[in-house]
Amino acid sequence: MSSRGPSKLETPLTRMFGVRAPILVGPMTAVSEVSLVVAAAEAGIFAGLPPHNFRDVAAFRAALREIRARTRGPFAVNLIVNRANVLLSRQLEAALEAETPIFVTSLGDPSDVIRRAHAAGAKVVCDVSTLEHGLRVKDAGADALNAVVAGAGGHAGHVSAFALVPSLVDRVGLPVVCAGGVVDGRGLAAALALGAAGVQMGTRFIASAECAAPQGWKDAIVSATTDDVVLTERLSGVMGSYLKTPDLERQMRAMPAPVRALLRHPRTKSTTRKLMLLIASRRMDAVRRGERALYSAGQSSDMVHDVAPVAEIVDRILREYRDVVGDLASGA
Ligand SMILES: Cc1cc2nc3c(=O)[nH]c(=O)nc-3n(C[C@H](O)[C@H](O)[C@H](O)COP(=O)(O)O)c2cc1C
């Protein structure tokens, strides 16, 4: 076995986006900034940039200009397409002006974004966590689906990758990206075996050299086991995956019973969630400054053992993928 792996791996996804490996660096609230997006593009893959990580649309525009100046590679803009995102049309405008080649949509109805992105020649990948949503975004014209599966970092899905990926592949008929639980070549091989055309990874790339997340977040991922990952809605009102820390445990105890009741009641649930998301985004500013240890990460944290440069992570995954597939074929 040579220590240099294959330099590329082709799937329908790599052909759609002109990248060398079917690996997307997922957009991450409080984490993804210009440095990670540029590093991914230079490593021959691409990363998503969430406009909501910037203090305003002007700062987001400046970030897009910087990306354009630092790399010729592709990148994606992540748009939250539900009604709570009052900045959506300005974010979309800024992204289209910067000739963004790929959009990743989260939550809600992406129809308008798809129409405008297609008119500008861009592609759209839509986050879905159910078959029904997958079928709806196909009708709206999505180019590919991000299957947000159970165990993922961020706001995880509730269906296992083993069920959701093949279900979307068989019944929707668009390229499917397995978003969640993958950090290495074993995971990539498993996702492709399920019929996925690629993977979207978040947790592994938080623990990358070019990621702007505080060192404490990276260290927490490197030292975590699966037992350290908890699912809770007590931070943002939406079920999310976090690493156990004393700050998280304090925060979880802090949610008063009346708020829990408001979150359960069908008539107050949605407004309570919106308010909690707003409070959570303020809290994340303190996390970014390294002042509070509230770290979202997926169950795959257990398999992350170091902080490494993005290009090295991609090379390693391709090498491991080739070895796993070879071992499976030879029955080793
Ligand atoms: C800290 C964190 C923040 C995230 N924020 C977003 C986001 O703003 N928009 C989005 O579409 N996905 C978001 N995600 C999901 C990731 O893009 C990606 O799909 C997920 O991390 C994949 O699962 P993994 O962490 O097991 O690799 C986030 C994930 C993490 C860990």
The ligand as a Tripos MOL2 file, in Angstrom:
@<TRIPOS>MOLECULE
LIG
   31    33     1     0     0
SMALL
NO_CHARGES

@<TRIPOS>ATOM
      1 C1        -21.6300   23.4740   15.1070 C.3       1 LIG1
      2 C2        -22.4910   23.1100   13.9460 C.ar      1 LIG1
      3 C3        -23.2750   24.0760   13.3430 C.ar      1 LIG1
      4 C4        -24.0640   23.7580   12.2260 C.ar      1 LIG1
      5 N1        -24.7760   24.7520   11.6090 N.ar      1 LIG1
      6 C5        -25.4500   24.4870   10.4600 C.ar      1 LIG1
      7 C6        -26.0780   25.5440    9.7330 C.ar      1 LIG1
      8 O1        -26.0370   26.7130   10.1260 O.2       1 LIG1
      9 N2        -26.7290   25.2270    8.5760 N.ar      1 LIG1
     10 C7        -26.7760   23.9290    8.1060 C.ar      1 LIG1
     11 O2        -27.3730   23.6970    7.0420 O.2       1 LIG1
     12 N3        -26.1850   22.9100    8.7740 N.ar      1 LIG1
     13 C8        -25.5130   23.1770    9.9270 C.ar      1 LIG1
     14 N4        -24.8490   22.1620   10.5780 N.ar      1 LIG1
     15 C9        -24.8380   20.8050    9.9870 C.3       1 LIG1
     16 C10       -23.5680   20.5940    9.1410 C.3       1 LIG1
     17 O3        -23.5700   21.4270    8.0060 O.3       1 LIG1
     18 C11       -23.4060   19.1230    8.6930 C.3       1 LIG1
     19 O4        -24.4880   18.7310    7.9100 O.3       1 LIG1
     20 C12       -23.3050   18.1880    9.9000 C.3       1 LIG1
     21 O5        -22.3640   18.6870   10.8230 O.3       1 LIG1
     22 C13       -22.8920   16.7880    9.4240 C.3       1 LIG1
     23 O6        -22.8020   15.9350   10.5220 O.3       1 LIG1
     24 P1        -21.4070   15.5810   11.2880 P.3       1 LIG1
     25 O7        -21.1880   16.7410   12.2280 O.co2     1 LIG1
     26 O8        -21.7040   14.3070   11.9630 O.co2     1 LIG1
     27 O9        -20.3360   15.5110   10.2500 O.co2     1 LIG1
     28 C14       -24.0750   22.4420   11.7220 C.ar      1 LIG1
     29 C15       -23.2910   21.4640   12.3530 C.ar      1 LIG1
     30 C16       -22.4980   21.7780   13.4390 C.ar      1 LIG1
     31 C17       -21.6510   20.7280   14.0730 C.3       1 LIG1
@<TRIPOS>BOND
     1     1     2 1
     2     2     3 ar
     3     2    30 ar
     4     3     4 ar
     5     4     5 ar
     6     4    28 ar
     7     5     6 ar
     8     6     7 ar
     9     6    13 1
    10     7     8 2
    11     7     9 ar
    12     9    10 ar
    13    10    11 2
    14    10    12 ar
    15    12    13 ar
    16    13    14 ar
    17    14    15 1
    18    14    28 ar
    19    15    16 1
    20    16    17 1
    21    16    18 1
    22    18    19 1
    23    18    20 1
    24    20    21 1
    25    20    22 1
    26    22    23 1
    27    23    24 1
    28    24    25 2
    29    24    26 1
    30    24    27 1
    31    28    29 ar
    32    29    30 ar
    33    30    31 1
@<TRIPOS>SUBSTRUCTURE
     1 LIG1         1 GROUP 0 **** ****
